[in-house]
Amino acid sequence: MAYKVIFTEDAENDLKRLDKSIRTQVIKKAIALQENPFLGDALGNKLGLDLTGYYKLYVAKKAYRIVYRLMGEEIEVVEIVGIGKRDKEEIYRLVVKRLKGIKKK
């Protein structure tokens, strides 16, 4: 079964800011998620940041992370919510900040 992979607007912007070689790797991972949405590792509480229900994937020799979640009653959509450097878990902080903005709307 093929799953639909979508990028949030913020994740699309993250993707555009990446170097072309890293962007290519992210796109390849997104294509792989179409076949297997459970490629990544489940996240939970990271450094006091609640990312329960989200997953992470690595690219570029683990220098970057892709954070995504599974959507739909029977996991029909994989939504990528953030792409960023692994350094000091900055991508997790960014995703939590984005999620707080979504919840306020």
Secondary structure, 3 states (H helix, E strand, C coil): CCCEEEECHHHHHHHHHCCHHHHHHHHHHHHHHHHCCCCCEECCEECCEECCCEEEEEECCCCEEEEEEEECCCCCEEEEEEEEECHHHHHHHHHHHHHHHHHHC
